[in-house]
Amino acid sequence: MSESRPAAVIILAAGEGKRMKSRTPKVLHALCGRSMLGHALAAARDLDPERLVAVVGHARDQVAPEVARLEPQAAIVVQEQQLGTGHAVRMVTEAAGVIDGVVVVTYGDMPLLRSQTLQELVDAHRANGNAATVLTAKAADPHGYGRVVRDDSGAFLRIVEDADATPEQRSIQEINSGCYAFEGALLADAIKRVATNNAQSQEYLTDVLDILRGEGHPIGSVVAADAGEIQGVNDRVQLATARRELNDRLLRGHMLNGVTVVDPATTWVDVTVTIGQDAEIRPNTQLIGDTSIGEGALVGPNCLLEDTRVGAEAELLNVVSRRASIGAKATLGPNVYLRPETVIGDGAHVGCHVEVKKSTVGPGAKVPHLTYVGDATIGAGANIGAGTIFANYDGQRKWPTAVGENAFVGSNTVLIAPVTVHDGAYTAAGSAICEDVEAGDLGIARGRQHNSDGWVLRNRDGAPSAATARRARSGALAKGDIPEPPA
């Protein structure tokens, strides 16, 4: 086993979280693309423990599957009654037996806690030969947290829970995070002797420290560099605060790696997002899920990209995209909607008020304006005129349309699937195309225009249009350009 590798990490995730006032279990509320429990599992995974254990209780029918989905190798221990943190850990020792080596205890509602901080806790615990080591922090507002009581020399004495603290102890600003590193054998022995003689009648994990210290075992502490890391989330206000903090942390990392974020206050990214060097993320942009942005791409303002690949040097303005792929140097927007399974080729252009669904737009092709593209393949270099509709649905099923390379679809064309406009073919503006147009042909499908002479003068007499038309015709008559209108 690696010197830095703990024997086990135990994540406590059994609480109800009443203050969330939610049908969703507290630890399953999400921020930046992961549930709070997901963040805790990810931090634990980075320590590479021999065992990873999650304690579940309230709504375990929802929480346990999340653990299994994210960490299939993790053991799940059920805490039937939520009788305190000490009781939760006792359930683990009773289920798993004595775990030799360093055992880390952390929580499913601390999404800001970094794996680096947990590793510092493990390293300090080992370096000092402690029986237990407490992760603490200095908090400006310690209300609600257990206080760390030290002796005159500054050595750790004990932790007093907020509900049991005296007024003097409540003035202490150093707080207990609730995270610990224990020697597993000592923990398994001491946890059986934790009493419930406290204000909450619960088994406090902190009492293990008193037991071990009373037996002469060394107890240490590590002060977290950032007190914000150990803030638990108990209500939606705290969840929003944690989300903002984590998002700022993620954006800072991207900016330090060479990404320009024009307005961090209105830019949101998930932990799973990757952004290439020299990309620029503009205001009011959300990057969600498995989204990757290529080098030098310009994204935003006003973009929402979910599970989307964006190629190098592409430009996106006012784009909503879900499960789509956008090629290098493609330009999109404003007001583009890409639905799942859409592929936009390198150098293609998708313009104003265009929706694309489950379609491929080939390299260099153009779909500039006011168009719906559904279940289609558009060849390289093709041009789709303004107002074109790919009519893919017959009321029962969807049908495909193909537009060949360098084909030209005239404005206001309806392509009635299944249909193919072959390479280099054209369609006339205003056509309803329901038969294939062969390579090099012009498809025309529209009625011949007929002008009813003098219709406005006969049917709209007294209207401004009739008066204007009459004056215009009088001038033309005087010149002999048009004949007299019919009676």
N, C-alpha and C positions, 0 to 999 in steps of 0.2 A: 504494500500500500504506500502511496506517495506520502511524504512527510506532511504535506499541506492538505491532504484529503481527509475529511471527517468520516467517522464510521457511519454516521447517520445524520440526516436532517429531518426534524419533525415539524410539520406545518399544522398549526392549530386553526381549523376552519369549521368549527361546529356551532358557532354562535348564531343566534336568530337575527340580530341586527334590527331590533324593533324601530329604532329611530330613522331607518331608511324609509319606513312606511311604504313598503313595496311588496308585491307578489313575488318579485325576483329575490332569491337569497342574497344577502349582502355581498358575500365574496364573489358572486357572479356578475355584479355590476361592472361595466367595462369602462376603461379609459385608454385612449391611444391604441386601440386595436386589440386589447387583451382584457379579459376579466381580471379583477384584483387577484383572484386566486392564480390566474395564469401568470401574472407578474411574479408572485411569490414562488411558484414552481420554477419559473425561468431563473430566478436568482439562486434558488437551491440547486438547480441542475448545474449551474456554472461552477459550483464547488466540487462537483464530481463525487458525491458521497457514495459509499458502498450501499447504503440503503436510503430510500426516500419514502417517508411515511406521511400520509395526510390523515388527520383526525376529523371526521365528519359527524354531524349530528342532526341539527335542524335542516330540514329539506334535503336530507341526504340522497333522496331519489333524484335530485337535480345536481347536487354538488359532486357526488361520487362519479357519475358519468363524465363530468368535466375533468376530474383528475385522471380518469382512465383514458380519455381522449388525448389529453396533453402529455401525460406521462404514463404510458401503459405499464411500465415496470414498477410504478410506485405501489406500495402497500397501503391499503385503506383500513383504518381502524374506526369503529363506530363508538361514539360517546352517546349512549342512549339518553342520559340525563346530563344537562349542562350544569355541573356542580363545581366549576372553577377550572383554572388553568392547570393546577396541580392534579386534579382529578383526570383531566384530559391526558396528561402525560402518564399518569398511572395506568390508564387504559392501554397505552402503548406498551409499557413495560410488562403488563400482565399478558398482553397478546403476543409480544415478540420475545419476551424473556430479556435476560441481561445482554446489553449491547456493549461489548468491550471497545474502548476507544473514545474519541471525542464525539459527543452528541450535541448537535445544535438544535435549539428550539426557536422557531419563528412563527409568523402569523400570516393568515390568508387575507387580512385587510390592511396590509402595509405595502401598497404598490410602489412606493418610492424607494424602498430599501434596496440598495445596490448589492450585488454579489461581492464587490470589492470590500465593502464594509464588513460583510459577514466573514470574508476571508481574513481581514485584519483581526476580527474577534477570535477566530480559530488560531491564528498565528500567535497572538498575544497569550492566549490560554496555554498553548504548548510551551512557548518560550519561558513563561513564568512558573510552570509546573503547578498550575492551579487545579483545585478540585472543581471550581466553578468560576466562570468569568461573565460579568454582566455588561451588556452594551447599554451605555447611558448617553445622555445629551444635555446640553444647557439650553433651557427653553425660556423665552421671554414670558410666556404664559404657561405655567406648569399645571394649571387647574385640570383635575381629572386623572392625572398621572401619579403613580407611586413616586415618592421622593427618595433620593439616595442620601442616607445619613452616614456621615464620616466622623472619625475621631479627630482629636486636636491635631494629630500629625497628618491628617488628610487620608488616612487609610480607610478603606471601605468597612462599614459596620453592619448596615442592614438596609432594607427597603421597607418603607412604611406606605401602605396603600392610602390613597387620598381620603377615602371614607374613614380610615382609622387614625389619620394624622392629627396631631395637635396644631393649634394656630401657629406655633413657632415652626413646626416642621413644614407646614403648608407654605411658608415663606421661602423654603429652599427651592432653587431654580434648577438644580440638577435632577433629572427625571430618569426613571427606569423605562427602557424601551419595551421590556417584556421579552427581549431576545437574550439567549444565554448560550454559553458553551459549557458542557458538563463532562466530567469523566463518567462514562456510561455505567460502570459497576457501582460507583458511589451514588449516582442518581437513582438507580433501581432500588438500592437499599433505603435511601432517605425518603423517597417518594411515598413509601408505605407508611411512614410515620408522621405525615402531615396532618395536622388537626384542623378543626373547623371553628375554633373559638375566635371569630372575628365578626365584624358588623354585617357581613353578607352570608355568614354560615357556609362558606365555601372553602374548598381546598386550594390555597394559594401556592403557586409554584415558588413564589418568593420565600416561603417558609423553608424550602429545601436549603436555601443559603444559610438560614439561621441554624438549621440542624447540622450542616457540614462545618460551619464555623465553630459551633459549640463543641464539636468533636476534634477541633484543632486543625482542620483542613484549611489550606490557604484559599481565600476568595479574592478575586481581582476584578478589575473593571476596565473597560475601554470606552473612551468618550468619542462618539461619532463626530466627525468634522462638521457635518451639516445636520442640524437638528431636524430639518424638514424631512429627512429620510425616514425617521422613525414615527412620523405622524400617522396614527391610525385613522381610518375612515369610518365614521359612524352615522353620518347623515348625508344628504345630497349636497349641502353646502360644502362640507369637507371633501366630498367627491369632486365637486367642481374645482375646488382649490387644488386638489392633488392633480387633476387633469391639466390644469394650467401649468403647474410646476413641472410635470413630466413633459408636457409639450415643449416648454421653454428649454428644458434640458436636451431634448432631442434636436430641436432647431439649432441650439448652440453647437452641438456636435457636428451637424451638417455644415454650419457656417465655418467652423474651424477646419473642416475638410475641403473648403474651397467652393462652397455653394453660396450664392447670393440669395438672401431672404429679405425682400424689400420691406415687408411689414410683419414682423414676428407676431404682433398682437392679433392679426387676422389670418394667420397661416397655421393650419393644423396638419400634423403628420402622425401616422401610426408607427409603432416600433418596428414594424415589418417593412417599412418603405426604404428604398435605396435611391440615392440621388447622386448623379455623376458630377465630377468637377466642372466648375464654370457654368453649371445650370443656374438659371435665375427663376426663383419662385416669387410671383407677384401677389399683391394683396387679395384677400378673400378667396384663398385657395385651400382645398382639403385634399390630402393625399391619403387614401385609405387602403388597408389590406395589403395584398401582394402587388404593390405598385412600384415600378422602377422608372426613373427618369434618367435619360441618357445625358452624356456630357454636352454642355453648351445649349441644352434645350431651354426654351422660354415658356413658362407655364403660368397662365393667368394674365390679368386678374380674372376673378370669378370662375374658377374651375373646380370641378369635383371629379376626381379620378379614383375609381375603385377597381383594384385588381387589374390595372392597366399598364401596358408596356409603352413607353414613349422613347423613340429613337433619338440619337444624337442630333442636336441642332434643329429639332422640330419646334414649331411655334404653335401654341394653343391659346386662344382667347375665348372666354365664355363657353367652355366646353364641359359637358357632362358625359362621362364615359364609364361604362361598367364592363369588365371582362373583355376588353378590346386591346388591340395592338396597333400602334401608330409608328410608321416607319421614320427613318432618318430624314430630316429636312422637309418633312411634310408640314403643311400649314393648315390649321383648322380654326374656324370661327369667323366672326362671332356667332354665338348661339347655335352650337352644334350638339346633337345628342347621338352618342354612339352606344348602341345596345350590345348585349353579349354576343360573342363570336364574330365581331366585326374586325376586319384587318384592313388597315389603311397603308398602302405601299409607300416606299421611299419617294419623296418629292411630290406626292399627290397633294391636291388641294380640295378641302371640303369647306364650303363657305357658309354664308349667312342663312340661318334658319333651315338647316338640313338635318334630317334624321336618317341614320343608317342602322339597319337591323340584320344581323347574321349574314353579312355580305363582305365581299372583298373588293376594294377599290385599288386597281393596279398602279404600279409605279408611274408617276407623272400624270395620272388621270386627274380630271377636274370635275367636281360636282359643286358649282359655285353658289347657287341660290335656290332657296324655296323648293326643296326636293325631298321626297321620301324614297329611300332605297331599301327594299326588303327582299331577302333571300336571293341576292343577285351576285353576279360576278361581272365586274367592269374591267376591261382589259387596259393594258398600259397605254397611256397617251389618249385615251378616249375623253370626249367632252360631253357632259350631260347638261342640257340647256335648262334655263330657269323654269321652275314650275313643273318639272317632270315628276310623274308618279309611276313607280313600279308597282302595279296592281297585282299583288302576289296571293291574294286570298279570294277564293270563290264562294265563301260562306261555309265551307266544310273543311277545306285543307289548304295548305300553303304550297305554292308552285314556284319554281325557279325561273329567273331571267338571266340571260347572258348578253353582254355587250362586248363586242370584240375590240381588238387593239385599234387605236386611232379611229374608232367609229365616232360619229357625231349624231347626238340625239337632239333634235330641235326643241326649242322652248315649248312648254305646255303640251308635251307629248305624254300619253298614257301608254305604258308598255304592259299589255295584258298577258300575264304569265299563264302557261309556259310559252316563252317566245325567245328567239335569238336574233339579235342584230349583229351580223357577222363583221369580221375585220374590214375596216375601211368603209363600211356602209353608213348611210345617212338616213335620218327620218325627218320629214317635213314638220315644221312647227305646227302645233295644234292637232297632230294626228293621234288616233287611237289605234295602236299597232297590235294586232292579234295574230299575225302570220309572220314567219321568219323573213328577215330582210337579208338577202344574200350579199356576199362580199362585193363592194363597189356599187351596190344598188341604192336608189333613193326610195324609201317607203313613204307613201302618201295615203292617208286614210282619214279624209275629211270631206264634208259636203261642199259642192261648188257654191260660191257666194252669189246671191241674187240681191240687187238693190231695188226696192220698191220706190219708184220715182214719185216724189212729192208726198210721201206718206205722212211726214210731220205736218205739212201744211193742211192736209185733209183731216188729220186725226188729233192734232194738238193745237188747233186754232185758238189764239189768245194766250198761249204759253210763251215765255221769253224765247224759248228755242225756235218757235215758229216765226216770231217777229224777226229774230236774227237771221234765220234762214231766208225769209222773204227779202230782207235787205240785200243779203248776199246774192240771191238769185237775180234780183232786180239789177244789181251792178253787172252781173255776168250777162244778163239779157241785153243790157245796153251795149255791151261789147260784142254781142252775138256769139258768146261762148257756149250757151246752153239754150235748148228750145224751151218754149212755154211749158209749164207743168200741166198734166192732164187735169180736167175738170173733176 
